[in-house]
Amino acid sequence: MECSKIKLMALMPNTALIGAQKMCLSLLDSLCDNDLFDIELVLLSNRSEGVSRIRMLPNFTALKKINNGVLSKLDTLISVYRLRKIILEHRPDIILSIAPIMNLLLLVSLCGLKKNRPTTIIEEHQHLTTSINNDNSSHHWVMKFFYKYLLFLYTAADVIKLVSTSSKLDFEKNWALAANKLEVMNPPIVISKLQELSEGELPPNVIDFASEEDNVVFSLGRLENQKNFCLLLEAFALAYRNNPTLKLIIVGEGSQFDLLTELARQLGVSDRVLLTGFIENPYPIFRIAKVFCLTSIWEGMPVTIMESMALGCPVISVDCPSGPSEMIENGINGFLVDSNALDIAKAIASSIEDKDNLLVMGSYCKETAHKWDISVYCTNFIDLVCRLIEKKKRDNDG
């Protein structure tokens, strides 16, 4: 569908290369090659290191100026007025908001605005019911209040973009949000960039611990309750009893580092487990990994599974809400198991033992991953934007 030059404003809390921010930066970087868009980036934080990674992006604006204590919380609320002023000055056609705190600021800032109101696309990257019902320490204090009392504001958006079909069903069933506003678009990955990064050198602590000849089980994520690495350690210890060649590498940092270190010691596998902490480029580890394991209590649409498949590494995942069941064909490109240590251990053992099948599964993984590439995502995003522009034009003409 053809449409004229579009002024796109993207809202992000910061440019940290994680989760939703990483996805949005990849999208903006790709859209810079498309003459269809003029792009403006608005950040809540002064942290903007990742902006340098976006080619040809003309400028960005930071809403938040105070960064500590009670004043920071007050400044977050004042940002509503700052954002409204920016919107009225720049008059974007489309606003894309990619994080809950930005969604809230955006929708409140647009209250009462009818003339020159931009079309809004807001994103949720989690299975909302599961995330809220669990102890999610990542929720901002404002968002805890918002999810409890103000979620109805989401109905003011033109599109609520969700990362998985399961998340869409959750919104329809449990949050009474208009089904005609919900769109599912899986997060994108940049396969060419992943492949390039995977060819880099292994981190020194990994080189000292394992090699391609070892039977390495790999996992990656924040060392927090949601990722459930305690379950992974228990499963690994069970599998190790029957196969003493196994090694486990977990990349990530978080509040459970000491807890996991002690648990590995109690399980008698501390010399077979490497907790690396933060690694800027973990992708070379996929070269030596036989399987990737995900044991989360909940997800939205886990990008780590996409990245693993793109690099030809079969996945063992628990069937948590949401995402894994939409990504894994059991026995074809990975293993989908119940969330208990015994079933995970059995999957680790059976996959490691059948090396020929692992190679075949790796090929299927790469085929599966192509549908998540940034090129496909950009095409779908542009189509969505143009449909929204055309709809607004028809509504105005009508």
C-alpha positions in Angstrom: 0.0 0.0 0.0 1.4 3.4 -1.0 1.2 6.5 1.3 3.0 9.8 1.4 5.9 10.9 3.7 5.0 10.0 7.4 6.3 11.8 10.5 7.0 9.0 13.0 7.7 9.7 16.7 9.0 6.9 18.8 8.8 6.9 22.6 11.2 4.9 24.7 12.2 5.0 28.4 15.9 4.7 27.4 18.2 3.2 24.8 19.5 0.3 26.8 20.1 -2.6 24.4 17.6 -4.9 26.1 14.1 -6.2 25.4 11.7 -3.7 23.9 14.3 -1.0 23.6 16.6 -3.2 21.6 13.7 -4.2 19.3 12.7 -0.5 18.7 16.2 0.6 18.0 16.5 -2.2 15.4 13.2 -1.1 13.8 14.3 2.6 13.7 17.7 1.7 12.3 16.0 -0.3 9.5 13.4 2.5 8.8 16.3 4.9 8.3 16.8 3.2 4.9 13.2 3.9 4.0 12.3 7.3 2.5 8.7 6.9 3.7 9.5 8.2 7.3 10.8 11.2 9.1 11.8 9.9 12.5 11.9 11.6 15.9 12.9 9.8 19.0 11.7 10.9 22.5 13.3 9.4 25.6 12.3 9.5 29.3 15.9 9.2 30.4 19.0 11.2 29.7 20.8 8.0 28.9 21.1 7.8 25.2 24.2 5.8 24.4 22.3 3.5 21.9 21.2 6.4 19.8 24.6 6.4 18.1 23.7 3.0 16.7 20.8 4.4 14.7 22.0 5.6 11.3 20.9 9.0 10.1 18.5 9.6 13.0 18.2 13.4 13.0 17.7 14.1 16.7 16.2 12.9 19.9 14.6 14.6 23.0 15.0 13.6 26.6 12.0 14.3 28.8 13.4 13.6 32.2 16.0 15.9 33.7 16.1 14.8 37.4 17.4 11.3 38.1 17.4 10.6 41.8 15.0 10.1 44.7 11.5 11.6 45.2 12.3 14.4 42.7 12.8 11.7 40.0 9.3 10.4 40.6 7.8 13.9 40.5 9.7 14.6 37.3 8.3 11.5 35.7 4.8 12.9 36.3 5.8 16.3 35.0 7.0 14.6 31.8 3.3 14.2 30.8 3.2 17.9 30.2 6.6 18.0 28.5 5.5 15.2 26.1 2.2 16.9 25.3 4.2 20.1 24.4 6.6 18.1 22.1 3.7 16.4 20.4 1.9 19.7 19.7 5.1 21.3 18.4 6.2 18.4 16.1 2.7 17.2 15.1 3.7 13.6 14.2 1.4 11.5 12.1 2.1 8.3 14.1 3.4 7.8 17.6 5.0 4.5 18.5 5.3 3.8 22.2 7.2 0.7 23.2 7.1 0.4 27.0 4.4 0.6 29.6 5.6 3.7 31.3 5.8 5.5 28.0 2.3 4.2 27.1 0.9 5.8 30.2 2.7 9.1 29.7 1.5 9.2 26.1 -2.1 8.4 26.7 -2.4 10.8 29.6 -0.7 13.6 27.6 -3.2 13.2 24.8 -6.3 13.5 27.0 -8.7 16.1 25.7 -6.7 16.5 22.5 -8.9 16.2 19.4 -7.6 18.5 16.8 -4.2 17.3 15.3 -4.4 14.2 17.5 -1.8 11.7 16.1 -2.5 8.1 15.5 -1.0 6.0 18.3 0.5 2.6 18.4 1.3 1.3 21.9 3.1 -2.0 22.7 3.0 -4.5 25.5 5.8 -7.0 25.6 4.5 -9.3 28.3 1.8 -11.8 29.1 0.1 -9.2 31.3 -2.0 -11.3 33.7 0.9 -13.6 34.5 3.4 -10.8 34.9 1.2 -8.8 37.3 0.2 -11.9 39.3 3.8 -12.8 39.9 6.4 -10.8 41.9 7.7 -8.7 39.0 10.2 -6.4 40.5 10.8 -4.8 37.1 7.5 -2.9 37.3 8.0 0.8 37.9 6.0 2.2 40.9 3.8 4.2 38.6 3.1 1.2 36.5 1.9 -0.9 39.5 -0.7 1.8 40.1 -1.5 2.1 36.4 -2.1 -1.6 35.9 -4.3 -1.8 39.0 -6.5 1.3 38.4 -5.9 2.9 35.0 -5.5 0.2 32.3 -8.7 1.4 30.7 -6.6 4.2 29.2 -5.2 1.7 26.7 -8.6 1.8 24.9 -7.7 5.4 23.8 -4.9 4.1 21.6 -5.5 3.3 18.0 -3.6 0.1 18.1 -2.4 -2.1 21.0 0.5 -4.1 19.6 1.2 -7.4 21.3 4.1 -9.8 20.8 2.3 -13.1 20.9 -1.1 -14.7 20.2 -1.3 -15.8 23.8 -0.8 -12.3 25.0 -3.6 -11.1 22.7 -6.0 -13.8 24.1 -5.1 -12.7 27.6 -6.0 -9.1 26.8 -9.3 -10.1 25.3 -10.2 -12.4 28.1 -8.9 -10.8 31.3 -8.6 -7.1 30.5 -11.8 -6.3 28.4 -9.9 -4.3 25.8 -11.3 -3.8 22.4 -10.4 -6.8 20.2 -10.5 -4.7 17.1 -7.5 -2.7 18.4 -5.2 -5.6 19.1 -2.5 -6.5 16.7 0.0 -9.3 17.0 3.5 -8.7 15.7 6.3 -11.0 17.0 9.5 -9.1 18.0 12.2 -8.9 15.3 15.7 -10.1 15.3 18.5 -9.0 13.0 19.8 -12.3 11.8 22.7 -10.9 9.8 24.0 -9.0 12.8 23.5 -12.1 15.1 25.6 -14.2 12.7 28.3 -11.6 12.6 28.4 -11.3 16.4 28.5 -15.1 16.8 31.8 -15.2 14.9 33.5 -13.1 17.5 35.9 -14.5 20.2 34.6 -16.4 23.1 34.9 -14.5 26.5 38.1 -15.6 28.4 36.1 -17.1 31.3 34.2 -19.3 28.8 37.3 -20.4 27.0 38.8 -21.5 30.3 35.6 -23.5 31.1 34.4 -25.2 27.9 35.0 -25.8 24.2 33.1 -27.1 21.1 34.0 -30.7 22.1 32.1 -30.3 25.4 28.4 -31.0 25.9 27.4 -27.5 26.8 23.9 -26.5 27.9 23.4 -22.7 27.6 21.0 -20.1 29.0 20.9 -16.4 28.9 18.9 -13.8 30.9 18.5 -11.7 34.0 19.3 -13.5 37.2 15.8 -12.8 38.6 12.9 -14.9 39.8 11.0 -14.7 36.5 13.8 -16.6 34.6 13.7 -19.4 37.2 17.3 -20.4 36.9 17.0 -22.4 40.1 14.8 -24.8 38.2 17.4 -25.0 35.5 20.2 -25.8 38.0 18.0 -28.6 39.5 17.3 -30.1 36.1 21.0 -29.8 35.1 22.1 -31.6 38.3 19.6 -34.5 37.5 20.9 -34.7 33.9 24.5 -34.6 35.1 24.1 -37.7 37.3 23.5 -39.7 34.1 25.9 -37.9 31.9 29.0 -36.5 33.6 30.2 -34.8 30.4 27.6 -32.0 30.7 28.5 -28.4 31.4 26.1 -25.5 32.0 26.8 -21.8 31.1 24.4 -19.1 32.3 25.0 -15.6 31.0 23.5 -12.6 32.9 23.5 -10.5 36.0 21.0 -9.9 38.7 20.0 -10.2 42.3 20.1 -14.0 42.3 23.8 -14.4 41.4 24.9 -15.5 44.9 21.8 -17.6 45.4 22.4 -19.5 42.2 26.1 -19.9 43.1 25.2 -21.5 46.4 22.6 -23.7 44.9 25.1 -25.1 42.4 27.4 -25.9 45.3 24.6 -27.6 47.2 23.6 -29.7 44.2 27.3 -30.8 43.7 27.7 -29.3 40.3 29.5 -26.0 41.0 32.6 -27.2 39.0 30.3 -28.0 36.0 28.4 -24.6 36.1 29.7 -21.2 34.9 27.8 -18.1 35.9 29.5 -15.6 33.7 27.8 -12.4 34.8 27.2 -9.7 32.1 28.9 -10.3 28.7 28.5 -7.7 26.1 28.6 -10.2 23.2 27.3 -13.6 24.4 26.5 -14.9 20.9 29.8 -16.7 20.2 28.7 -19.1 23.0 26.0 -20.4 20.7 28.8 -21.9 18.6 29.8 -24.3 21.4 26.4 -24.9 22.9 24.5 -28.1 22.1 21.2 -26.8 23.3 19.7 -23.6 24.7 17.4 -23.8 27.8 14.6 -21.5 28.8 12.9 -22.2 32.2 11.0 -18.9 32.8 7.9 -18.7 34.9 6.5 -16.4 32.2 7.6 -14.5 29.1 6.0 -12.3 26.4 7.7 -13.6 23.3 11.2 -14.7 24.3 13.7 -13.2 21.9 16.4 -15.5 23.3 14.6 -18.4 21.7 14.5 -16.6 18.4 18.2 -15.8 18.6 19.1 -19.3 19.5 17.2 -20.7 16.5 18.7 -18.1 14.2 22.1 -19.4 15.1 21.1 -23.0 14.6 21.0 -24.0 18.3 18.0 -26.2 19.3 15.9 -25.0 22.2 14.6 -26.8 25.3 11.8 -24.6 26.8 9.2 -25.0 29.5 5.7 -24.4 28.2 5.2 -21.1 30.1 2.9 -18.2 29.2 3.5 -17.0 26.6 5.5 -17.5 23.5 7.4 -20.8 23.5 4.4 -22.9 22.3 4.0 -20.5 19.4 7.7 -20.9 18.4 8.7 -24.5 19.1 7.5 -27.5 17.1 8.2 -30.2 19.6 10.8 -32.6 18.4 11.4 -30.6 15.1 13.2 -27.4 16.1 13.3 -27.9 19.8 11.6 -29.5 22.9 8.6 -28.1 24.7 8.4 -29.6 28.2 6.5 -29.1 31.5 8.0 -26.9 34.1 9.6 -29.5 36.3 13.2 -30.5 36.8 12.7 -34.2 35.7 11.2 -33.4 32.3 13.8 -30.7 31.6 16.6 -33.2 32.6 15.1 -35.9 30.3 15.0 -33.4 27.4 18.6 -32.4 28.0 19.8 -36.0 28.2 17.9 -37.1 25.1 18.9 -34.2 23.0 22.6 -34.5 23.9 22.7 -38.2 23.2 21.4 -37.9 19.6 24.0 -35.7 18.0 22.8 -36.4 14.4 19.3 -35.3 15.3 20.7 -32.1 16.9 22.2 -31.2 13.5 18.9 -31.8 11.7 17.1 -29.7 14.3 19.6 -26.9 14.0 18.8 -26.7 10.3 15.0 -26.5 11.1 15.8 -23.8 13.7 17.4 -21.6 11.1 14.5 -22.0 8.7 12.0 -21.1 11.5 13.9 -18.0 12.5 13.6 -16.3 9.1 10.0 -15.3 9.8 11.3 -13.2 12.7 14.0 -11.3 10.7 13.9 -7.5 10.9 13.1 -7.3 7.2 9.9 -9.2 7.6 9.0 -7.1 10.7 9.6 -3.8 8.9 7.4 -4.8 6.0 4.6 -5.7 8.4 5.1 -2.5 10.4 5.0 -0.3 7.3 1.8 -2.0 6.2 0.2 -1.4 9.6 1.2 2.3 9.6 -0.1 2.9 6.1 -3.4 1.1 6.9 -3.8 3.4 9.9 -3.0 6.5 7.9 -5.5 5.5 5.2 -8.2 4.8 7.9 -7.7 8.2 9.5 -8.0 9.9 6.1 -11.2 8.0 5.4 -12.6 9.0 8.8 -11.7 12.6 8.3 -13.2 12.7 4.8 -16.3 11.0 6.1 
